[in-house]
C-alpha cells in the first residue's frame, strides 16, 4: 500500500528546475536546455485539476463539468495546457478538469473544496488564488488581511494533503501587471500577498509556478496591456504564456 501511494505521489514528478529560470526562458522565448525540457509520461487514468478564480475560470461553461471538454475547460491557460497534454499523451486516458470560479478568494475555495477538489481525487491539483483577496478588499467588499490569506491558504493546502496524501499540489504565484485596474493602491500589499503564497509553497515543499516572475520578464518584450489588458485577466497571449510556463515547471 505504501509503495502504491509513493508511486501515485510521484505521478508527473519529472525533472524540475529553478522556477525563476524556467519563467525567464518561457517569457523571453529562449530555448530551454534539453534536460529542462524533459517531461514525465503520466500514468494511465491520471486526473489533473485546475482551481482558482476568474483567471482560471476563463468563461468556462459550468454545465459542462466533465473532463476534457472544451466548454468546461474555459478559454484560458487550463484549456491550452490541457489541449497540449492530451495531444501529447493520447494513450494515457487522462482526465483534466477546470473548477475555477470567477470572484473567488481563499475562503471561497475552502467553502467548496470537498465537492470541487477532494471528491475528484486529482493526482495533480493546481491552484491560482489571491488577486481577489486584495481586489475585493480595495473595493470595500472584503476585510481579509495578508495574514488571513497566508493562514487560510496554508490550512487549505494542509487539509488537501490530509484528505489526499498522494496528491501533487501546484501553487501558482498570483500576479498583476501595472495597467488597467491595477494602480499604486495595490502596492505594497499585493507584493506581500505574493510573497505569502511563495512562502507557503516553499515551507510545504510544493511546486511553485512563478507567474509574476514570468510576466515581469514578458513586459520587457511587449507592453503590459499586451499580456493582460486590465492588469489582472490575461489576453490570449498571456494565457498561452501561462500554459507553457505551467507545463515547463510542472514537467508534464
C-alpha positions as CSV (number, residue, x, y, z in Angstrom):
1,X,0.0,0.0,0.0
2,X,2.9,2.3,0.9
3,X,4.6,1.7,-2.4
4,X,1.4,2.4,-4.3
5,X,1.0,5.7,-2.5
6,X,4.6,6.7,-3.3
7,X,4.1,5.8,-7.0
8,X,0.9,7.9,-7.1
9,X,2.6,10.8,-5.5
10,X,5.4,10.7,-8.0
11,X,2.9,11.0,-10.8
12,X,4.1,13.8,-13.1
13,X,7.1,14.5,-10.9
14,X,9.5,14.8,-13.9
15,X,12.6,16.9,-14.0
16,X,12.1,20.1,-12.0
17,X,14.5,23.1,-12.3
18,X,14.6,26.6,-10.9
19,X,11.1,28.2,-11.3
20,X,12.8,31.6,-12.0
21,X,15.0,30.1,-14.8
22,X,12.0,28.5,-16.4
23,X,9.9,31.6,-16.2
24,X,12.6,33.7,-17.8
25,X,13.2,31.2,-20.5
26,X,9.4,31.0,-21.2
27,X,8.9,34.7,-21.2
28,X,11.9,35.6,-23.3
29,X,11.4,32.8,-25.8
30,X,14.8,31.3,-25.2
31,X,15.3,27.7,-25.9
32,X,15.4,25.5,-22.7
33,X,18.3,23.1,-22.4
34,X,17.4,19.5,-23.3
35,X,17.4,18.4,-19.7
36,X,15.0,21.1,-18.7
37,X,12.6,20.2,-21.5
38,X,12.2,16.6,-20.3
39,X,8.6,15.7,-19.4
40,X,7.3,12.7,-17.5
41,X,4.8,10.4,-19.2
42,X,1.7,10.4,-17.0
43,X,0.3,7.2,-15.6
44,X,-2.8,5.8,-17.3
45,X,-6.1,7.3,-16.0
46,X,-4.4,10.2,-14.2
47,X,-6.5,13.3,-13.1
48,X,-5.4,16.9,-13.4
49,X,-7.4,19.6,-11.7
50,X,-7.1,23.4,-12.2
51,X,-8.6,25.5,-9.4
52,X,-8.8,29.3,-8.8
53,X,-10.7,32.4,-9.6
54,X,-11.7,34.1,-12.9
55,X,-8.2,33.8,-14.4
56,X,-8.6,30.0,-14.2
57,X,-12.3,30.0,-14.8
58,X,-11.8,31.9,-18.1
59,X,-15.5,31.9,-19.0
60,X,-15.9,28.1,-18.7
61,X,-19.3,26.6,-19.2
62,X,-20.1,25.2,-15.7
63,X,-22.8,23.0,-17.1
64,X,-20.1,21.1,-18.9
65,X,-18.4,19.7,-15.9
66,X,-16.9,16.5,-17.3
67,X,-13.3,16.1,-18.1
68,X,-11.5,17.1,-21.3
69,X,-14.5,19.1,-22.7
70,X,-13.5,22.4,-24.3
71,X,-16.5,24.4,-23.0
72,X,-15.8,23.1,-19.4
73,X,-12.1,23.9,-19.6
74,X,-12.7,27.6,-20.5
75,X,-10.8,29.9,-22.8
76,X,-7.6,30.3,-20.8
77,X,-4.4,28.6,-19.7
78,X,-6.1,25.4,-18.3
79,X,-7.6,24.7,-21.7
80,X,-4.4,25.5,-23.5
81,X,-2.4,23.3,-21.2
82,X,-4.9,20.5,-21.3
83,X,-5.0,20.6,-25.1
84,X,-1.3,20.2,-25.3
85,X,-1.1,17.5,-22.7
86,X,-4.0,15.5,-24.1
87,X,-2.4,15.7,-27.6
88,X,1.0,14.6,-26.4
89,X,-0.3,11.6,-24.4
90,X,-3.4,10.2,-26.2
91,X,-2.7,6.7,-24.8
92,X,-2.8,7.8,-21.2
93,X,-6.5,8.2,-20.8
94,X,-6.1,11.4,-18.8
95,X,-8.9,13.4,-17.3
96,X,-8.4,17.2,-17.0
97,X,-10.9,19.3,-15.1
98,X,-11.3,23.1,-14.5
99,X,-13.1,24.2,-11.4
100,X,-12.1,27.8,-11.2
101,X,-14.9,30.2,-10.3
102,X,-14.8,34.0,-11.0
103,X,-14.5,36.2,-8.0
104,X,-13.2,33.5,-5.6
105,X,-10.9,34.2,-2.7
106,X,-9.2,31.7,-0.4
107,X,-12.3,31.4,1.9
108,X,-14.5,30.7,-1.2
109,X,-12.2,27.8,-2.2
110,X,-12.4,26.4,1.3
111,X,-16.2,26.5,1.3
112,X,-16.5,24.4,-1.9
113,X,-13.3,22.3,-1.6
114,X,-14.8,18.9,-0.7
115,X,-17.0,18.8,-3.8
116,X,-14.9,20.7,-6.2
117,X,-11.5,19.3,-5.4
118,X,-11.2,16.4,-2.9
119,X,-14.1,14.5,-4.5
120,X,-12.4,14.5,-7.9
121,X,-9.3,12.7,-6.4
122,X,-6.8,14.5,-8.5
123,X,-3.2,13.3,-9.0
124,X,-2.2,16.9,-9.8
125,X,-4.0,19.8,-8.2
126,X,-3.0,23.3,-9.5
127,X,-4.2,26.4,-7.5
128,X,-4.1,30.0,-8.6
129,X,-5.7,32.3,-5.9
130,X,-5.0,35.6,-4.4
131,X,-5.8,38.6,-6.6
132,X,-9.5,38.9,-5.4
133,X,-8.4,38.7,-1.8
134,X,-6.8,42.1,-2.4
135,X,-9.0,43.5,-5.2
136,X,-12.2,42.9,-3.2
137,X,-10.6,44.5,-0.1
138,X,-9.7,47.6,-2.1
139,X,-13.3,47.8,-3.3
140,X,-14.6,47.6,0.3
141,X,-16.2,44.2,-0.1
142,X,-13.7,42.2,2.0
143,X,-11.6,42.7,5.1
144,X,-9.1,39.9,4.9
145,X,-5.5,40.7,5.8
146,X,-2.3,39.3,4.4
147,X,-2.0,37.1,7.5
148,X,-5.6,35.8,6.8
149,X,-4.6,35.0,3.2
150,X,-1.5,33.1,4.3
151,X,-3.1,31.2,7.2
152,X,-6.2,30.4,5.1
153,X,-4.1,29.2,2.2
154,X,-1.9,27.1,4.4
155,X,-4.9,25.5,6.1
156,X,-6.5,24.7,2.8
157,X,-3.3,23.0,1.4
158,X,-2.9,21.1,4.7
159,X,-6.5,19.9,4.6
160,X,-5.9,18.8,1.0
161,X,-2.8,16.8,1.8
162,X,-4.6,15.1,4.7
163,X,-7.5,14.1,2.5
164,X,-5.4,13.2,-0.5
165,X,-1.9,12.3,0.8
166,X,-0.7,11.2,-2.6
167,X,-1.7,14.4,-4.5
168,X,0.9,16.6,-6.1
169,X,0.0,20.2,-5.2
170,X,1.0,23.0,-7.5
171,X,0.9,26.6,-6.2
172,X,0.6,29.2,-8.9
173,X,2.1,32.6,-8.0
174,X,-0.6,35.3,-8.0
175,X,0.3,38.1,-10.4
176,X,-0.8,41.6,-11.6
177,X,0.5,43.8,-14.3
178,X,0.7,47.6,-13.9
179,X,-2.0,48.7,-16.2
180,X,-5.8,48.8,-16.4
181,X,-7.4,48.3,-13.0
182,X,-4.0,48.0,-11.2
183,X,-2.6,51.2,-9.8
184,X,-0.4,52.2,-6.9
185,X,-3.1,51.5,-4.3
186,X,-2.4,47.8,-4.9
187,X,1.1,48.1,-3.6
188,X,2.9,47.1,-1.4
189,X,0.2,44.8,-0.2
190,X,0.0,42.8,-3.4
191,X,3.7,42.0,-3.2
192,X,3.1,40.9,0.4
193,X,0.4,38.5,-0.6
194,X,2.5,37.2,-3.5
195,X,5.3,36.6,-1.0
196,X,2.9,34.8,1.3
197,X,1.9,32.4,-1.5
198,X,5.6,31.7,-2.2
199,X,6.3,31.2,1.5
200,X,3.6,28.6,1.9
201,X,4.7,26.7,-1.2
202,X,8.3,26.7,-0.1
203,X,7.6,25.7,3.5
204,X,5.3,22.9,2.4
205,X,7.8,21.9,-0.3
206,X,5.2,22.2,-3.1
207,X,5.7,23.0,-6.7
208,X,5.6,26.8,-7.4
209,X,4.8,28.2,-10.8
210,X,6.3,31.7,-10.9
211,X,3.7,33.6,-13.0
212,X,4.6,37.0,-11.6
213,X,8.3,36.5,-12.5
214,X,7.2,35.2,-15.9
215,X,5.1,38.4,-16.6
216,X,7.9,40.6,-15.2
217,X,10.1,39.3,-18.0
218,X,7.3,39.3,-20.6
219,X,6.7,43.1,-20.2
220,X,10.3,43.7,-21.4
221,X,9.1,42.4,-24.8
222,X,5.7,44.0,-25.0
223,X,3.6,46.5,-23.0
224,X,1.7,45.1,-20.0
225,X,-1.7,45.5,-21.9
226,X,-0.5,43.0,-24.5
227,X,-0.4,40.3,-21.8
228,X,-3.3,41.4,-19.6
229,X,-5.4,44.3,-20.8
230,X,-6.9,45.2,-17.4
231,X,-3.8,44.2,-15.4
232,X,-5.4,41.1,-14.0
233,X,-7.0,39.0,-16.7
234,X,-4.6,37.7,-19.3
235,X,-5.1,38.1,-23.0
236,X,-4.8,35.2,-25.3
237,X,-1.0,35.8,-25.5
238,X,-0.9,36.0,-21.7
239,X,-2.8,32.7,-21.2
240,X,-0.6,31.0,-23.8
241,X,2.5,32.1,-21.9
242,X,1.0,30.8,-18.7
243,X,0.1,27.4,-20.2
244,X,3.7,27.0,-21.5
245,X,5.3,28.0,-18.2
246,X,2.9,25.8,-16.2
247,X,3.9,22.8,-18.3
248,X,7.6,23.6,-18.2
249,X,7.6,23.9,-14.4
250,X,5.3,21.1,-13.6
251,X,7.1,18.8,-16.1
252,X,4.1,17.5,-18.0
